[in-house]
Amino acid sequence: MTTQIFVISWTGQHLNASEITAALDDFREDVAVVFSDQDESFVFESRCRTIRRPNHLFWADKFLACLEACTADRMLILHGDCQCDDWAMLVRKCDEAFARLPGLGVWAPVIKGSFYEIENTRITRLGDTPYSLVTHYDAICFALSRAIVHRMRQADYSANLYGWGISGMMIASAYSRNMLVVVDESTTVRHPAGRGYPSEEAKRQREAFLEQLSIQEKIQRALLTTYGSLLRSQRERGYGGPS
């Protein structure tokens, strides 16, 4: 089973993205950088493959580029503004999870700085493992099985510039196919707060994008959203939630 790794980079993040690819040098034949830049003459220097995308487009376009370029059994995406103590170990943890969990559709590490904290999204732990089934995760660093990659290729991203709702579609698609969505609590990535685009417009585009969900996927999304709200409410009242 093979994993194809895509590092997402843009203006201001190229140095950090380069450091990520350097840390993944042992995997470089399976690594590609998907980037954009305000300077049309900028060249991303790397020993691995590079894929340039238009600078006026955002996350959804870069994600689509990853989908189009992926030929492996699974796809791992890493955003260039993230920090991890050991990127190579993260890749190995990802591969290990897919090897250990038949039917794994979506894998992600713990994201520090994410709105979707694990305490607000954990449905249950999977036995004596570091894996927790979750209602949601942040599409910052994550991996998809071939089946979910195939599903995501069927979506239209043209009206979803900022890419909100992409993770929601992945999750609903996985659960509706009886596949697992897990966060690996043995692996942590740090992500800075803030964004460089309007949140309200991103939300509007998200809701329109998610109209593409199948009936089964819409049911899953509704159930997961409701349960996630319950978890947050219980946490605010001091109840620890499921373990």
Secondary structure as the mmCIF struct_conf table of DSSP 4:
data_model
#
loop_
_struct_conf.conf_type_id
_struct_conf.id
_struct_conf.beg_label_comp_id
_struct_conf.beg_label_asym_id
_struct_conf.beg_label_seq_id
_struct_conf.end_label_comp_id
_struct_conf.end_label_asym_id
_struct_conf.end_label_seq_id
STRN STRN1 THR A 3 SER A 9
TURN_TY1_P TURN_TY1_P1 THR A 11 GLY A 12
HELX_RH_AL_P HELX_RH_AL_P1 HIS A 14 ALA A 23
TURN_TY1_P TURN_TY1_P2 LEU A 24 LEU A 24
HELX_RH_3T_P HELX_RH_3T_P1 ASP A 25 ASP A 30
STRN STRN2 VAL A 31 PHE A 35
BEND BEND1 GLN A 38 ASP A 39
TURN_TY1_P TURN_TY1_P3 GLU A 40 SER A 41
BEND BEND2 ARG A 47 CYS A 48
STRN STRN3 ARG A 49 ARG A 52
TURN_TY1_P TURN_TY1_P4 ASN A 55 HIS A 56
HELX_RH_AL_P HELX_RH_AL_P2 TRP A 59 ALA A 69
BEND BEND3 ALA A 72 ASP A 73
STRN STRN4 ARG A 74 HIS A 79
TURN_TY1_P TURN_TY1_P5 GLY A 80 ASP A 81
STRN STRN5 GLN A 83 GLN A 83
BEND BEND4 ASP A 85 ASP A 85
HELX_RH_AL_P HELX_RH_AL_P3 TRP A 87 ARG A 100
BEND BEND5 LEU A 101 LEU A 101
TURN_TY1_P TURN_TY1_P6 PRO A 102 GLY A 103
STRN STRN6 LEU A 104 LYS A 112
TURN_TY1_P TURN_TY1_P7 GLY A 113 GLY A 113
BEND BEND6 PHE A 115 TYR A 116
HELX_RH_AL_P HELX_RH_AL_P4 ILE A 118 THR A 121
STRN STRN7 ARG A 122 ARG A 125
BEND BEND7 GLY A 127 PRO A 130
STRN STRN8 TYR A 131 VAL A 134
BEND BEND8 THR A 135 THR A 135
TURN_TY1_P TURN_TY1_P8 ALA A 139 ILE A 140
STRN STRN9 CYS A 141 SER A 145
HELX_RH_AL_P HELX_RH_AL_P5 ARG A 146 ARG A 153
TURN_TY1_P TURN_TY1_P9 GLN A 154 GLN A 154
BEND BEND9 ALA A 155 ALA A 155
TURN_TY1_P TURN_TY1_P10 SER A 158 ALA A 159
TURN_TY1_P TURN_TY1_P11 LEU A 161 TYR A 162
TURN_TY1_P TURN_TY1_P12 TRP A 164 GLY A 165
HELX_RH_AL_P HELX_RH_AL_P6 ILE A 166 SER A 176
TURN_TY1_P TURN_TY1_P13 ARG A 177 ASN A 178
STRN STRN10 LEU A 180 ARG A 190
BEND BEND10 ALA A 193 ALA A 193
BEND BEND11 GLY A 196 TYR A 197
HELX_RH_AL_P HELX_RH_AL_P7 SER A 199 PHE A 209
HELX_RH_3T_P HELX_RH_3T_P2 LEU A 210 GLN A 212
BEND BEND12 LEU A 213 LEU A 213
HELX_RH_AL_P HELX_RH_AL_P8 ILE A 215 GLU A 236
TURN_TY1_P TURN_TY1_P14 ARG A 237 GLY A 238
#
